[in-house]
């Protein structure tokens, strides 16, 4: 449940930042997607480490593994948001669908590979 709450907060942060960067400031969509994703990274890692998984392990090692997961997610997110937008979906709908799909993968990888100690 905590992972879902953190995911929801991160998704709101990510989508809001995307709207700010692209919808308000007019930043090119792929770059705005990267910027929004970076903002959500900080929120997601911190809350998942401390609250969702109660991890006390090596923060440096976890951060590197998490960064690798994020880079894979980033590549998939940019490609999927842009592809779904080209297919005719509004960019915010494309973003929400992409985020939801990747959440399942992220839970598994986070539980099994990143935050492997102190799980609740």
C-alpha positions as CSV (number, residue, x, y, z in Angstrom):
1,X,0.0,0.0,0.0
2,X,2.8,2.4,0.8
3,X,4.5,1.8,-2.6
4,X,1.2,2.7,-4.2
5,X,0.8,5.9,-2.2
6,X,4.4,6.9,-3.0
7,X,3.8,6.0,-6.6
8,X,0.7,8.1,-6.6
9,X,2.6,11.1,-5.1
10,X,5.4,10.6,-7.6
11,X,3.0,10.4,-10.5
12,X,1.2,13.5,-9.4
13,X,4.6,15.3,-9.0
14,X,5.8,14.0,-12.4
15,X,2.6,14.8,-14.3
16,X,2.3,18.3,-12.6
17,X,5.9,19.0,-13.5
18,X,5.4,17.9,-17.1
19,X,2.4,20.2,-17.3
20,X,4.4,23.1,-15.9
21,X,7.4,22.5,-18.2
22,X,5.5,21.7,-21.4
23,X,2.0,23.1,-21.0
24,X,3.0,26.4,-19.2
25,X,6.6,27.0,-20.1
26,X,6.4,25.5,-23.6
27,X,9.5,23.3,-23.2
28,X,9.9,20.7,-26.0
29,X,7.9,17.6,-25.0
30,X,10.7,15.0,-24.8
31,X,12.9,17.4,-22.8
32,X,10.0,18.4,-20.6
33,X,9.3,14.7,-19.9
34,X,13.0,14.2,-18.9
35,X,12.9,17.2,-16.5
36,X,9.6,16.1,-14.9
37,X,11.0,12.6,-14.5
38,X,14.0,14.0,-12.7
39,X,11.9,15.9,-10.2
40,X,9.9,12.8,-9.5
41,X,13.1,10.8,-9.0
42,X,14.0,12.6,-5.8
43,X,10.5,12.3,-4.4
44,X,10.2,8.6,-5.3
45,X,13.6,7.4,-4.1
46,X,13.4,9.2,-0.8
47,X,9.9,8.2,0.1
48,X,10.4,4.6,-1.1
49,X,13.6,4.1,0.8
50,X,12.4,5.6,4.1
51,X,8.7,4.8,4.1
52,X,7.7,2.1,1.6
53,X,10.6,-0.3,2.2
54,X,12.0,1.0,5.5
55,X,15.5,0.4,4.1
56,X,18.6,1.0,6.2
57,X,21.0,-0.5,3.7
58,X,23.8,1.2,1.9
59,X,22.2,4.3,0.4
60,X,24.9,4.7,-2.2
61,X,24.5,1.2,-3.6
62,X,20.7,1.6,-3.5
63,X,20.9,4.9,-5.2
64,X,23.0,3.5,-8.0
65,X,20.7,0.6,-8.6
66,X,17.7,2.9,-8.4
67,X,19.4,5.3,-10.9
68,X,19.8,2.4,-13.3
69,X,16.1,1.5,-12.9
70,X,15.2,5.2,-13.5
71,X,17.3,5.4,-16.6
72,X,15.5,2.4,-18.1
73,X,12.2,3.9,-17.0
74,X,13.2,7.3,-18.5
75,X,14.0,5.8,-21.9
76,X,10.8,3.9,-21.9
77,X,8.8,6.9,-20.7
78,X,10.2,9.3,-23.3
79,X,9.6,6.8,-26.1
80,X,6.2,5.7,-25.0
81,X,4.9,9.2,-24.2
82,X,6.1,10.5,-27.5
83,X,4.9,7.4,-29.4
84,X,1.4,7.5,-27.8
85,X,1.2,11.3,-28.5
86,X,2.1,10.7,-32.2
87,X,-0.6,8.0,-32.2
88,X,-3.2,10.7,-31.2
89,X,-3.4,10.6,-27.4
90,X,-3.1,13.8,-25.5
91,X,0.4,14.0,-23.9
92,X,-0.9,13.9,-20.3
93,X,-3.0,10.8,-21.0
94,X,0.0,9.2,-22.6
95,X,2.1,10.0,-19.6
96,X,-0.5,8.6,-17.1
97,X,-0.8,5.3,-19.1
98,X,3.0,4.9,-19.4
99,X,3.4,5.6,-15.7
100,X,0.8,3.0,-14.7
101,X,2.3,0.4,-16.9
102,X,5.8,0.9,-15.5
103,X,4.7,0.9,-11.9
104,X,4.2,-2.9,-11.9
105,X,7.8,-3.4,-13.1
106,X,9.1,-0.9,-10.6
107,X,7.6,-2.7,-7.6
108,X,9.1,-6.0,-8.5
109,X,12.6,-4.6,-9.2
110,X,12.5,-2.3,-6.1
111,X,11.5,-5.2,-3.8
112,X,13.9,-7.8,-5.3
113,X,16.9,-5.7,-6.2
114,X,17.1,-2.2,-4.8
115,X,15.6,-2.0,-1.3
116,X,16.4,-5.6,-0.2
117,X,16.8,-5.0,3.5
118,X,14.3,-3.9,6.2
119,X,11.2,-4.5,4.2
120,X,7.9,-4.1,6.0
